[in-house]
């Protein structure tokens, strides 16, 4: 009888020890699982506030992962080389985050369809060739749109400053900028507004010659619309050299705030980063297929108006 009691006590003690071990070790296993997650962050022109915000908000959402960062340095050939060299490693990632249209499109062309992908700071997913429509994200991917459509931007410009002739400045090497210029031209034509399309490659050798040729082209327009171009952001000092101080200018991206542009309707980069992180959390925590989440858009009622009072 005494042996039975001792056996019962021993069995009870073992059960308690096992239970205690489960309670103590459970968070450790959960933490290990989080650390096993791997996220590849690919940027185009260095880490921006949108990318920093994305990473910081992931941590706030309880996602503790190993993050690898690669910056393309605005070099698509360099990016393609990295993707080709690391293809097997990338296919084992839990998430790929991409900044901008060029990076996102390049990654998409490598067909990492089994790896969840979220993009950020894309002006026009459809015009940029990422998706057939806003209602149908491609397999394995979704993301955030950071700018209003050109037709909405034109409508907002008209509400504060009606124009009869507008110039559109774009970099012909960036597909998203060309698509934006096309859409603005169509919207302006419907309103009876004349459009003057101006090409500018700010990092080309003949930069000074381009600026000298562009400035006179603005003498007969009422305003200028600056498309969302990474090259313009990287060489923002060139914009004031082209745009006269007394000419109303409108930027399609909040990245132009502070670069002499008169007004911008858009969303803060930090906010877009938080939104992209919340979308990523759906993949990582809830196992939601990315393409079942519609692109996150901004509308005119949610946009912030930035005004440069010096212009």
C-alpha positions in Angstrom: 0.0 0.0 0.0 2.9 2.3 0.9 4.5 1.6 -2.4 1.3 2.4 -4.3 1.2 5.8 -2.5 4.8 6.5 -3.3 4.2 5.5 -7.0 1.1 7.9 -7.1 3.1 10.7 -5.6 6.0 10.1 -8.0 3.6 10.0 -10.9 2.0 13.2 -9.8 5.4 14.9 -9.4 6.4 13.8 -12.9 3.2 15.2 -14.3 3.7 18.5 -12.6 7.3 18.7 -13.9 6.1 18.0 -17.4 3.3 20.6 -17.2 5.8 23.1 -15.8 8.2 22.4 -18.6 5.4 22.9 -21.2 4.5 26.2 -19.6 8.1 27.4 -19.4 9.2 26.2 -22.8 6.1 27.1 -24.8 7.1 30.8 -25.3 10.7 29.7 -26.1 9.4 27.4 -28.9 7.1 30.2 -30.2 10.1 32.5 -30.2 12.2 30.0 -32.1 9.4 29.6 -34.6 9.4 33.4 -35.2 13.1 33.5 -35.5 12.9 30.8 -38.1 10.9 33.1 -40.3 13.0 34.8 -43.0 12.1 38.0 -44.9 13.9 39.5 -47.9 13.6 43.2 -48.1 14.5 44.6 -51.6 14.8 48.3 -52.1 15.5 50.4 -55.2 17.2 53.6 -53.8 18.2 52.7 -50.3 16.0 52.4 -47.2 13.2 55.0 -47.2 10.8 55.9 -44.4 8.3 53.4 -45.9 10.8 50.5 -45.5 11.9 51.5 -42.0 8.2 51.7 -41.0 7.4 48.3 -42.5 10.1 46.6 -40.5 9.3 48.5 -37.3 5.6 47.7 -37.6 6.3 44.0 -38.2 8.0 43.9 -34.8 5.0 45.7 -33.2 2.7 43.0 -34.7 4.8 40.3 -32.9 6.7 39.1 -36.0 10.3 38.6 -35.0 12.1 37.4 -38.1 15.5 37.3 -39.7 15.5 40.1 -42.2 17.9 40.3 -45.1 18.2 43.6 -47.0 19.3 44.0 -50.6 19.4 47.4 -52.3 19.4 47.5 -56.1 21.0 51.0 -56.2 18.7 51.9 -59.0 20.4 49.3 -61.2 18.0 46.7 -62.6 20.9 44.6 -64.0 22.4 44.4 -60.5 19.0 43.4 -59.1 18.5 40.6 -61.7 22.0 39.3 -61.0 21.3 39.1 -57.3 18.0 37.3 -57.9 19.6 34.8 -60.3 22.5 34.1 -57.9 20.3 33.6 -54.8 17.3 32.0 -56.5 17.4 28.8 -54.4 17.8 30.7 -51.1 15.0 33.1 -52.1 12.6 30.3 -52.8 12.9 29.2 -49.2 12.0 32.6 -47.8 8.8 33.2 -45.9 8.2 36.6 -47.4 9.6 39.0 -50.1 9.0 42.7 -49.6 9.7 45.0 -52.6 9.8 48.7 -52.9 8.6 50.4 -56.1 7.4 49.2 -59.5 10.8 48.3 -61.1 11.8 46.1 -58.2 8.4 44.5 -57.9 8.2 43.8 -61.6 11.7 42.4 -61.8 11.0 40.0 -58.9 7.7 39.0 -60.5 9.5 38.1 -63.7 11.6 35.6 -61.8 8.4 33.6 -60.8 8.8 33.2 -57.1 5.1 32.3 -57.0 5.4 30.0 -54.0 6.9 32.8 -51.8 4.4 35.4 -50.5 5.2 38.8 -51.7 4.1 42.3 -50.6 5.0 45.4 -52.5 5.1 49.0 -51.3 5.1 52.5 -52.9 3.8 51.5 -56.3 2.1 54.2 -58.2 0.0 52.1 -60.6 0.0 48.3 -60.4 -2.1 47.9 -63.5 -0.3 50.6 -65.7 3.1 49.3 -64.4 2.3 45.8 -65.7 2.0 44.1 -62.3 -1.7 43.0 -62.5 -4.5 42.9 -65.1 -6.8 44.9 -62.8 -6.9 46.3 -59.3 -9.5 43.6 -58.5 -7.1 40.8 -59.4 -3.7 40.7 -57.7 -1.3 38.2 -59.3 -0.6 34.8 -57.8 1.2 35.1 -54.5 1.4 38.9 -54.3 -0.4 42.0 -53.1 0.6 45.4 -51.8 0.0 49.1 -51.4 -0.5 51.8 -53.9 0.9 55.1 -52.6 -0.5 57.7 -55.0 -3.8 58.8 -56.3 -4.6 58.1 -60.0 -3.6 60.9 -62.5 -7.2 61.6 -63.3 -8.1 62.1 -59.6 -5.0 64.3 -59.2 -6.0 66.4 -62.1 -9.5 66.8 -60.7 -8.0 67.9 -57.3 -5.7 70.4 -59.1 -8.7 71.9 -60.9 -10.5 72.3 -57.6 -7.8 74.7 -56.3 -6.2 76.0 -59.6 -8.0 75.6 -62.9 -5.7 75.3 -65.9 -6.0 75.3 -69.7 -2.6 73.9 -70.6 -0.4 71.6 -68.4 3.0 70.1 -68.9 3.8 66.5 -67.8 7.3 65.8 -66.8 8.3 62.1 -66.9 11.3 59.8 -67.2 10.8 57.7 -70.4 12.9 54.9 -68.9 10.4 54.2 -66.1 7.4 52.3 -67.2 5.3 53.5 -64.3 6.1 57.1 -65.2 5.2 56.6 -68.8 1.9 54.9 -67.8 1.1 57.8 -65.5 1.8 60.4 -68.2 -0.5 58.5 -70.6 -3.3 58.4 -68.1 -3.0 62.1 -67.3 -3.0 63.0 -71.0 -6.2 61.0 -71.5 -7.8 62.7 -68.4 -6.7 66.1 -69.5 -8.0 65.6 -73.1 -11.5 64.7 -71.7 -11.5 68.0 -69.9 -10.4 70.0 -72.9 -7.0 70.7 -71.3 -3.9 70.8 -73.6 -1.0 68.6 -72.5 2.7 69.1 -73.3 4.7 66.0 -72.6 8.3 66.6 -71.4 10.9 63.9 -71.2 13.7 64.1 -68.6 16.4 61.7 -67.6 18.1 63.5 -64.7 21.0 61.1 -64.3 22.0 61.2 -68.0 25.3 62.8 -69.1 23.5 65.5 -71.0 21.6 66.6 -67.9 22.5 70.3 -68.3 21.5 70.3 -71.9 18.1 68.7 -71.0 17.4 71.3 -68.3 18.4 74.2 -70.7 16.0 72.8 -73.4 13.1 72.1 -71.0 12.9 75.4 -69.2 11.7 77.4 -72.3 9.0 74.7 -72.9 7.2 75.9 -69.7 6.7 79.5 -70.8 3.3 78.8 -72.3 1.8 76.4 -69.7 -0.4 77.1 -66.6 1.0 74.3 -64.5 3.3 71.3 -64.5 2.6 67.8 -63.3 5.6 65.8 -62.1 5.1 62.0 -62.4 6.3 59.6 -59.8 9.8 58.7 -60.9 12.6 57.3 -58.7 15.1 59.2 -60.8 13.4 62.5 -60.0 13.5 61.7 -56.3 17.2 60.7 -56.4 18.0 63.9 -58.3 15.4 66.2 -56.7 17.8 69.2 -56.9 17.2 69.2 -60.7 13.5 70.0 -60.4 13.8 73.6 -59.2 16.3 74.2 -62.1 13.6 73.3 -64.6 10.4 74.6 -62.9 10.1 78.4 -62.5 9.3 79.6 -59.0 6.1 81.3 -60.2 4.7 78.2 -62.0 2.2 76.0 -60.2 3.6 72.5 -59.9 1.9 69.3 -58.8 3.7 66.1 -57.7 2.0 62.7 -57.7 4.1 61.4 -54.8 4.6 62.6 -51.2 8.3 62.0 -51.8 8.4 65.4 -53.6 7.4 67.3 -50.5 10.1 69.8 -49.7 11.6 69.7 -53.2 10.0 72.9 -54.5 6.8 71.3 -55.8 3.8 73.6 -55.1 1.3 70.9 -54.0 1.0 67.1 -53.6 -2.0 65.0 -52.7 -0.9 61.7 -51.3 -0.1 59.4 -48.4 2.9 59.5 -46.0 5.5 56.8 -46.7 5.4 55.8 -43.0 1.7 55.1 -43.2 2.2 52.9 -46.3 4.9 51.0 -44.5 2.6 50.2 -41.6 -0.2 49.1 -44.0 2.2 46.8 -45.9 3.3 45.2 -42.6 -0.3 44.5 -41.7 -0.9 42.9 -45.0 2.3 40.8 -44.5 1.0 39.7 -41.1 -1.9 38.1 -42.8 0.4 35.9 -44.7 2.8 35.1 -41.8 0.4 34.7 -38.9 -3.0 33.8 -40.5 -1.7 32.0 -43.6 -3.9 34.0 -45.8 -3.0 33.6 -49.5 -1.6 37.1 -50.6 -3.5 37.3 -53.9 -6.8 37.0 -52.0 -6.1 40.4 -50.4 -7.0 43.3 -52.7 -4.3 46.0 -53.3 -4.5 48.7 -50.6 -5.4 52.0 -52.4 -5.8 55.5 -51.2 -8.7 57.7 -52.2 -9.0 61.5 -52.4 -10.9 61.7 -49.1 -8.0 59.9 -47.3 -5.2 61.8 -49.1 -3.1 64.5 -47.4 -2.6 67.8 -49.1 0.9 69.0 -48.9 1.5 72.7 -49.9 4.8 74.4 -50.4 4.2 77.9 -49.1 7.5 79.1 -50.7 6.0 78.6 -54.2 
